[in-house]
Amino acid sequence: MTKILELINIAVNSIRANKLRSSLTVLGIVVGIFSIISISTVIAMLQTSIEEGVGQLGQNTFQIQKWPAVRTGGPGSWAKYRNREDITIEQFEGLKERLTGAVAIGAEQWQFGKRVKYQSEETNPNVAVAGITPDAFKTNDWVVERGRAINETDYKMSSRVIVLGADVANTLFEFVDPIGQEVRVDGNTLKIIGVLENKGGAFGQSRGNNAMMPLTTFQSLYGKRGRSINITVMAPSVEEYQNLIDKSEGIMRTIRQVPPGEENDFDIWSNESVMAQINDITAGVRIGAYVIGAIALLAAGVGIMNIMLVSVTERTKEIGIRKAIGARKSNILFQFLVEAISLSLFGGIIGIILGVAVGNIAGSFLNATAVLPLDWITIGILLCVFIGISFGTYPAYKAANLDPIEALRYE
């Protein structure tokens, strides 16, 4: 152990003796590792925030809607989706009547950019107001913290009742119990029957800045036309999940009279399918970063090999003296390998620190949640060790096999 520590000390002292040369050598490692870690950090931040955002559906739940969940392509690519017929409340009722085996089947319609008012208090014009059926609470994983949820009677009677998100309730009722109070939305008075539990946020946006009323009430206030209904379906288990999606697709094709052989005029998505699409979108960026990083690391590895060969040449006499006083080939080999790995690791650590810092700063501009990508940090460190060993082995082997007599004669 003492010999190993001594060899490591010799290797580190040799690097310190040539600071400028060592710094220039590790620069390529810094660039390569920085490219990989920074992009991986940004993508990890985006994925974390996206998972929080799309994680609004309950477990084993999927949604049927007019529009795709992830919008890609230019304006022209969206013409076919825009021309689709809206999903109606009658189609929802038809699906609910025919589909068996589901734990819950809910429906919802949304209006965004609304104000909710209570006496002299009012929210900003950014509240999402939804018309929903009772089962939507379960399929969206909405938990009522105070009061009660919307029930079948509210839905059938088109009751003027509303359930507030946590942020809306906190804004309007700082010192008053909201249950039983009346608020106004677009000039319409509704009675508060419940307040939802705070669900946090995603991309810097709160998930409690919303309000829900019965779907029938919503349609009486805003009309049925021009707004498609989203249908959410909860399966009883993972095993039944895909089977229920297939059954729902078949029933919806029948209800909407989609001819055999033609593609669906509706979309079905889940948390998992959205994440898969997002991973496909970010795959190109990730691959690009890895290619740039790989090229930089290859160049850095060649630089390390070059500098180690120069070092072997410069220290030929030193190697001869060490061999003359009893140093073995393995000692010399280990010494130069440690130097190569140390150079690589030093650059890698700098690249990791810069990559994580810059990645989190870049992600913060997108209001994404900060992350520490431990998996990529580990991969980065292992890459550095691999590069040090791969490109340092030949110079170390050359140093270990020098003839001690010829080495002593070297000037």
Stockholm file with secondary structure:
# STOCKHOLM 1.0

chainA/1-411         MTKILELINIAVNSIRANKLRSSLTVLGIVVGIFSIISISTVIAMLQTSIEEGVGQLGQNTFQIQKWPAVRTGGPGSWAKYRNREDITIEQFEGLKERLTGAVAIGAEQWQFGKRVKYQSEETNPNVAVAGITPDAFKTNDWVVERGRAINETDYKMSSRVIVLGADVANTLFEFVDPIGQEVRVDGNTLKIIGVLENKGGAFGQSRGNNAMMPLTTFQSLYGKRGRSINITVMAPSVEEYQNLIDKSEGIMRTIRQVPPGEENDFDIWSNESVMAQINDITAGVRIGAYVIGAIALLAAGVGIMNIMLVSVTERTKEIGIRKAIGARKSNILFQFLVEAISLSLFGGIIGIILGVAVGNIAGSFLNATAVLPLDWITIGILLCVFIGISFGTYPAYKAANLDPIEALRYE
#=GR chainA/1-411 SS CHHHHHHHHHHHHHHHHTHHHHHHHHHHHHHHHHHHHHHHHHHHHHHHHHHHHHTTSCTTEEEEESSCSSCCSCGGGGHHHHTSCCCCHHHHHHHHHHCCSCSEEEEEEEEEEECEEETTEECCTTEEEEEECTTHHHHTTCCEEEECCCCHHHHHTTCCEEEECHHHHHHHCSSSCCTTCEEEETTEEEEEEEEECCCCEETTEESCSEEEEEHHHHHHHHCSTTCCCEEEEECSSHHHHHHHHHHHHHHHHHHTTCCTTSCCSSEEEEHHHHHHHHHHHHHHHHHHHHHHHHHHHHHHHHHHHHHHHHHHHHTHHHHHHHHHTTCCHHHHHHHHHHHHHHHHHHHHHHHHHHHHHHHHHHHHTTTCCCCCCHHHHHHHHHHHHHHHHHHHHHHHHHHHTCCHHHHHHCC
#=GC SS_cons         CHHHHHHHHHHHHHHHHTHHHHHHHHHHHHHHHHHHHHHHHHHHHHHHHHHHHHTTSCTTEEEEESSCSSCCSCGGGGHHHHTSCCCCHHHHHHHHHHCCSCSEEEEEEEEEEECEEETTEECCTTEEEEEECTTHHHHTTCCEEEECCCCHHHHHTTCCEEEECHHHHHHHCSSSCCTTCEEEETTEEEEEEEEECCCCEETTEESCSEEEEEHHHHHHHHCSTTCCCEEEEECSSHHHHHHHHHHHHHHHHHHTTCCTTSCCSSEEEEHHHHHHHHHHHHHHHHHHHHHHHHHHHHHHHHHHHHHHHHHHHHTHHHHHHHHHTTCCHHHHHHHHHHHHHHHHHHHHHHHHHHHHHHHHHHHHTTTCCCCCCHHHHHHHHHHHHHHHHHHHHHHHHHHHTCCHHHHHHCC
//
